[in-house]
Amino acid sequence: MTAVPAPMLRLSNAVNGVVEIPQFGFGTYRVPPEEAERVVSEALEAGYRHIDTAQMYGNEAGVGRALAASGIDRDELFVTSKLDNGNHGHDDALRSLDRSLTELGLDRLDLFLVHWPMAAVTNIVETWRTMIEILQSGRVRAIGVSNHQAEHLREITDATGIAPAVNQIEISPYLTQEPLRALHAQMGIVTEAWSPLARGKVACDPTILAIGAELGRTASQVVLRWHIQRGDVVFPKSMHRERIVENAQLFDFALSPAQMDAVSALDRGERQGSHPDMVQWTERP
């Protein structure tokens, strides 16, 4: 089980020494609980060492069983989970972290994120203060956010003096998010990309297919390599062993500057998932 040779990126707000995140990992969004152990086990066997899950996904227990069964040393793994929308209250957040750690069979998370800001119905600063308390407790190694927009990042950082280590946002060739990525760079925030393949739409894009033909690579490999070269942390998901293996084969080729530019030029501001302003629920839909 040789690890995928992913680059490592340093996270900014660790309090117990240096924390680095593998730039490539495995996502578990919409992996059914009953399939999670199998799928994550296959990813670990394929060399993935960074696993991204969430309270909202309902599959932390299956992820935890796969981690335990793998026999991989804990220090070789990087595990992320995310605070569910109904758990933003101080005490709820603390209890939910306890549950996540129990479900995952871990004594600490490497990264814990606020899943959605829900700025219209929650106090995002108070939620972030709770995350800082969790960080200082030592039960997580770094904290960040997901789906936060520029105004959210500025508000919580200005109020607390601590910027998120990560903002996990939707990014694909059809939604490159350049202004937000530039702000991340200014604030020392690592950019993570969810829905990196535009939920499969890139597989039929003529520009990406042409680049793949030039390189002898699949459309998915071209796009994932584009993410890696621009500095995004990326964690594709698949339920199929062969695709899990294929997605990890990114580190023996590179896109040229012209090919990078051609993929970036596909940006059309098109989301596949929800806009953060539209997610204001505190119960799972």
Stockholm file with secondary structure:
# STOCKHOLM 1.0

chainA/1-285         MTAVPAPMLRLSNAVNGVVEIPQFGFGTYRVPPEEAERVVSEALEAGYRHIDTAQMYGNEAGVGRALAASGIDRDELFVTSKLDNGNHGHDDALRSLDRSLTELGLDRLDLFLVHWPMAAVTNIVETWRTMIEILQSGRVRAIGVSNHQAEHLREITDATGIAPAVNQIEISPYLTQEPLRALHAQMGIVTEAWSPLARGKVACDPTILAIGAELGRTASQVVLRWHIQRGDVVFPKSMHRERIVENAQLFDFALSPAQMDAVSALDRGERQGSHPDMVQWTERP
#=GR chainA/1-285 SS CCCCCCCEEECSCCSSSCCEEESBCEECTTCCHHHHHHHHHHHHHTTCCEEECCGGGTCHHHHHHHHHHHCCCGGGCEEEEEECGGGCSHHHHHHHHHHHHHHHTCSCBSEEEESCCCTTTSCHHHHHHHHHHHHHHTSBSCEEEESCCHHHHHHHHHHHSCCCSEEEEECBTTBCCHHHHHHHHHHTCEEEEESTTGGGGGGGCHHHHHHHHHHTCCHHHHHHHHHHHHTCEECCCCSSHHHHHHHTCCSSCCCCHHHHHHHHTTCCCCCSSCCGGGCCCSSCC
#=GC SS_cons         CCCCCCCEEECSCCSSSCCEEESBCEECTTCCHHHHHHHHHHHHHTTCCEEECCGGGTCHHHHHHHHHHHCCCGGGCEEEEEECGGGCSHHHHHHHHHHHHHHHTCSCBSEEEESCCCTTTSCHHHHHHHHHHHHHHTSBSCEEEESCCHHHHHHHHHHHSCCCSEEEEECBTTBCCHHHHHHHHHHTCEEEEESTTGGGGGGGCHHHHHHHHHHTCCHHHHHHHHHHHHTCEECCCCSSHHHHHHHTCCSSCCCCHHHHHHHHTTCCCCCSSCCGGGCCCSSCC
//
